[in-house]
């Protein structure tokens, strides 16, 4: 089966066909709208993890200094 001349491969032709589906278009719109929320959540969650990691390191250091086993 020969692919269309405007595509370099059959796979490119398949990708182009998939991009014309309703699901792909909905996903693109949703991802574009939700991306800022995903980024903010990631930033906040990373900050929370760093905060508790810092508390853990301080406690480990202090408990190591006073010899708690």
C-alpha positions as CSV (number, residue, x, y, z in Angstrom):
1,X,0.0,0.0,0.0
2,X,1.5,3.3,-1.1
3,X,1.2,6.4,1.1
4,X,0.2,9.9,0.0
5,X,3.0,11.9,-1.5
6,X,2.7,14.8,1.0
7,X,3.8,12.4,3.8
8,X,7.2,10.9,4.1
9,X,6.0,7.7,5.7
10,X,2.8,5.7,6.3
11,X,3.3,6.5,10.1
12,X,3.2,10.3,9.4
13,X,0.0,9.8,7.4
14,X,-1.5,7.8,10.3
15,X,-0.5,10.5,12.8
16,X,-2.1,13.2,10.6
17,X,-5.3,11.2,10.5
18,X,-5.4,10.8,14.3
19,X,-5.0,14.5,14.7
20,X,-8.3,15.1,12.9
21,X,-10.3,13.1,15.4
22,X,-12.6,14.7,17.9
23,X,-10.8,13.0,20.9
24,X,-7.5,14.5,19.9
25,X,-8.9,18.0,19.5
26,X,-10.7,17.7,22.8
27,X,-7.5,16.5,24.5
28,X,-5.5,19.4,23.0
29,X,-8.0,22.0,24.2
30,X,-8.3,20.4,27.7
31,X,-4.5,20.1,28.1
32,X,-4.1,23.7,27.0
33,X,-6.7,24.9,29.5
34,X,-5.5,22.7,32.4
35,X,-1.7,23.1,31.9
36,X,-1.4,26.1,34.2
37,X,-3.2,24.3,37.0
38,X,-1.0,21.2,36.5
39,X,2.1,23.4,36.6
40,X,1.0,25.3,39.7
41,X,0.0,22.1,41.5
42,X,3.5,20.6,40.6
43,X,5.2,23.7,41.9
44,X,3.2,23.8,45.2
45,X,3.5,20.1,45.8
46,X,7.3,20.2,45.2
47,X,7.6,23.1,47.7
48,X,5.7,21.1,50.3
49,X,7.9,18.1,49.7
50,X,11.0,20.3,50.0
51,X,9.7,21.8,53.3
52,X,9.1,18.4,54.9
53,X,12.4,17.1,53.6
54,X,14.1,20.0,55.3
55,X,12.4,19.3,58.6
56,X,13.4,15.6,58.2
57,X,17.0,16.5,57.6
58,X,17.1,18.9,60.6
59,X,15.6,16.3,62.9
60,X,18.0,13.6,61.6
61,X,20.9,16.0,62.2
62,X,19.7,17.0,65.7
63,X,18.9,13.4,66.7
64,X,22.3,12.3,65.4
65,X,24.1,14.9,67.5
66,X,22.4,13.9,70.8
67,X,23.0,10.2,70.1
68,X,19.4,8.9,69.9
69,X,19.5,5.5,68.4
